[in-house]
Amino acid sequence: MGKCAVCPIPLVEYVSDKSTSTARCNIGQKITKICYAWFIEGSSRNILVDTGSIAANYHKRSVPSAKNIQTIDEGLKRIGRRVEDIEFVILTHLHPDHVAQASKFENATFFVQKNEYEAGLNPHPSIEWYYIRKYFENLNVSLIDGDVEIAKNVSVISTPGHSPGGQSVEVKTDKGNVIISGICGIYENFFPPEEKYPGKEVLIPGLYLNQFEVFDSLLKIKRNADIVIANHDNRYKNLSRMPA
């Protein structure tokens, strides 16, 4: 079997203040972000990364601009798969926009970092609004700790900082390592323009749990990837696969 590729499945688009992705920068500048799931093409197993959400869930959290692009069923159908075909789901973390539709995948095993799952079940009061137990407490979960191979050419790497046990997904492709970031952000977090952010190799997002950890995790992703996928950037909305 050859190397893999990543198929973006855009689900919801919404308008956000750019400062939520670029800490203390670009306040008042509006950008369009996307909520995605990602199918890994060419693996020995049918693997999905995150399950995404729907616009109605964003509306409940005071994001009235959210609009559905397609359902997860429609997105999978475009690549010749069905919800029931998915064997493995890698959850980058347990925030609602990444796990809200997990219960649809009744045949899947879900891979979650142990400390993320524990934090989700017993969150500190300051972050409890990030975790909605009904989305993940009854899943068929396989708890993992650190960097782990999930299937041939597909591994997870620990990237905490945005959440206690965030993880990203490394996919070996014919054009090098593609890493789907589990840190909620945009392309500029990994490739900040020199003229705007002189000397910055990475730029931390606006929403983080630990500033030092999220910085180190961004660097880990960037330095190990030939291609970085920034998980809320709108540049992947119309792509069928990466690398093309």
Residue, then its C-alpha position, 0 to 999 in steps of 0.5 A: m500500500g502506498k503513502c497516505a493523503v489527507c482529505p479536508i471535510p469542511l463542515v461549518e464556516y463562521v466569522s471570528d475576530k482574528s485576535t482569537s487566533t493571534a494573541r493580542c494582535n489584529i483586534g477588530q479584524k474579522i476573518t472567516k474560519i472553518c470547522y473541519a473533519w479530516f479523512i485520511e486516504g490510503s491508510s490500512r484503516n478508515i481513519l477520521v480526524d475529529t468529527g466537527s460540529i454543526a452551525a446550531n451548536y455555534h449559535k448556542r455559543s453566541v456565534p450567530s455568523a456560523k453557517n453549515i457548509q455540508t453535513i458530515d454524511e455528505g462530506l464522507k459521501r464525496i470521498g466514497r465513505r459512510v459514517e458506518d465505515i469509519e473504524f478509527v477516529i483520532l480526536t485532537h482534543l475534546h472541545p465541542d467543535h472537534v467532538a460534537q458529532a462523535s456519537k454518530f460513529e458507532n463503529a469507531t474506536f476513538f483515540v484520545q490522550k489520557n490527560e485530555y480525557e481526564a481533564g474533560l471528565n473533571p475540568h477545572p472550573s475555569i475551562e469547564w465550558y470547553y467540555i460537554r461530557k455528553y459528546f464524549e463520555n460514552l464513546n469507545v475510547s482508547l486512551i493513549d499517552g504521548d506520541v503513538e503510531i495508530a496505523k501504518n503511516v499515521s501517528v499522533i504526536s503530543t501537542p499540549g497547550h491549547s488544551p491539557g492533552g492536545q494532540s496532532v496527527e502526522v500522516k506520511t505522504d508521497k510528498g513528505n510529512v503532513i501534520i494536522s494541527g490539534i492547536c486551534g489556529i490559522y496558517e499565520n500561527f505557523f508562518p507569521p509574515e516577517e514584515k508583520y512579526p519580525g523574528k517570530e518563528v511561530l505565533i501563539p493563538g489567542l485561546y490557550l491553556n498554557q502559553f509556554e506549552v502551546f508555543d513549544s507545540l507549535l514549534k514541534i509541529k512546524r519542525n516535524a512537518d513538510i506540510v502543516i495543516a492549520n486546523h481552522d484556516n479557510r484555505y482548505k475549504n475547496l481542496s479535495r486532498m492534501p497534498a494535491 
